[in-house]
Amino acid sequence: MSENGPLFSIDRMDVGPDDLPAQLPVRARLVRVIAGPDRPDYCLAVADRPLRHRTSLEQLRAAGVDPASADPQMIRVDEDGAVDLLVFGLVLAARVQGEQLHAGMRGLAAGLAYVVDNTLLRDPVLDLRKALYVAVVDVTDRSDDTP
């Protein structure tokens, strides 16, 4: 699927960073379903506008993310090690394994990770080192919404 993939929105955060709730709701399009190391049904998506996230080099490295592999247009590292991310790529997975993002979903609890290395969007399998897990969110299908 590409830009014509199903449209959904992230409407609410259950658990996550302080900077996310003020940026919601955000709409995104499903790019494709991708297998990961622990389950076959991760969803890659692209947000219609960037999400901003403030973190640190230490937090990225502790999560297994290589900041050097990030697109220089999406990451700014300050001298003190603070990191500002500007993210379009998203990884989502239903919170309860066995459930999936689907047509007609309303308020489906899902884990959300930000894509830090955009090469992930072309990878055949999910490499968790290229994404930063940030939140549990509620996801709603918007495919039938008129623009």
C-alpha positions in Angstrom: 0.0 0.0 0.0 1.2 3.5 -0.6 -0.4 7.0 -0.3 -3.7 5.3 -1.1 -3.5 3.0 2.0 -6.2 3.2 4.7 -6.4 6.4 6.6 -6.6 6.4 10.4 -6.1 8.8 13.3 -4.3 8.6 16.6 -6.8 10.3 18.8 -5.6 9.9 22.4 -2.5 8.8 24.3 -2.9 6.4 27.2 0.8 6.3 28.3 3.7 8.1 26.7 5.7 11.3 26.5 4.5 14.7 27.7 4.9 16.3 24.3 2.5 13.9 22.4 -1.0 14.8 23.7 -0.9 18.4 22.5 -0.1 17.1 19.0 -3.1 14.9 18.8 -5.2 14.0 16.9 -2.9 13.2 14.0 -3.9 11.4 10.8 -1.7 8.8 9.1 -1.9 6.4 6.2 -1.0 2.8 6.4 2.0 2.0 4.1 2.1 -1.7 4.8 2.1 -4.5 7.4 5.5 -5.8 8.3 6.8 -8.7 10.3 8.9 -8.0 13.4 11.1 -10.1 15.6 8.2 -11.0 17.9 5.1 -10.8 15.8 4.0 -10.6 12.2 1.6 -7.7 12.2 3.4 -4.4 12.8 2.0 -1.5 10.7 4.2 1.1 9.0 2.4 4.4 8.5 3.2 7.9 7.4 1.7 10.9 9.3 0.1 13.7 7.4 2.1 16.2 9.5 5.3 15.7 11.5 5.3 14.8 15.2 7.9 16.4 17.4 9.6 14.6 20.1 12.3 15.7 22.6 14.6 13.1 24.0 18.3 12.6 24.6 21.2 10.8 23.0 21.4 8.6 26.1 17.7 7.6 25.8 18.0 6.8 22.1 21.1 4.7 22.7 19.5 2.9 25.7 16.5 2.0 23.4 19.0 0.5 20.9 18.5 3.3 18.4 21.6 4.6 16.5 21.1 8.4 16.2 23.8 8.6 13.6 21.6 6.6 11.2 18.7 9.2 11.4 18.0 11.4 8.5 19.7 14.7 9.3 16.6 16.6 8.3 14.6 14.9 11.1 17.1 15.1 14.0 18.8 17.9 15.8 21.3 17.2 18.5 22.2 20.0 20.9 25.6 20.4 22.5 24.2 19.1 25.8 23.0 15.9 24.2 19.3 16.9 24.0 17.7 15.6 20.8 14.8 17.1 18.9 13.1 14.6 16.5 10.8 15.6 13.6 8.9 12.4 12.7 6.6 11.4 9.9 7.2 7.6 9.9 5.2 5.6 12.5 5.2 1.9 13.6 2.0 0.7 15.3 0.9 -2.6 16.7 -2.3 -3.6 18.4 -1.6 -3.6 22.2 -3.2 -7.0 22.5 -1.4 -9.6 20.4 -3.9 -11.3 18.1 -5.8 -8.1 17.5 -5.0 -6.0 14.4 -5.6 -2.6 13.0 -8.7 -3.0 10.8 -11.4 -1.2 8.9 -14.0 0.2 11.3 -11.7 0.2 14.4 -12.6 2.8 17.0 -10.3 3.5 19.9 -8.1 0.4 19.3 -5.2 0.5 21.8 -1.9 0.3 20.0 1.8 0.7 20.7 3.4 3.6 18.9 7.0 3.9 17.8 8.6 6.7 15.9 10.7 5.8 12.8 14.1 7.3 13.4 15.8 5.8 10.4 13.6 6.2 7.3 15.3 3.3 5.5 12.9 1.2 7.7 10.1 2.1 5.4 11.8 0.0 2.6 13.1 -2.9 4.8 11.5 -6.3 4.4 11.3 -6.9 8.1 11.0 -4.5 11.1 14.3 -3.6 12.6 13.5 -2.2 16.1 16.8 -0.4 16.1 15.4 2.0 13.5 12.3 3.0 15.6 11.8 4.5 19.1 8.9 3.1 21.1 7.1 6.0 22.7 3.5 5.4 23.7 0.3 3.5 23.9 -2.4 5.3 21.9 -6.0 4.9 20.7 -6.3 4.5 16.9 -9.5 5.0 14.9 -10.2 4.1 11.2 -10.9 7.3 9.1 -11.0 5.7 5.7 -14.6 6.7 5.2 -14.1 10.3 6.3 -14.6 12.8 3.6 -11.6 15.2 3.2 
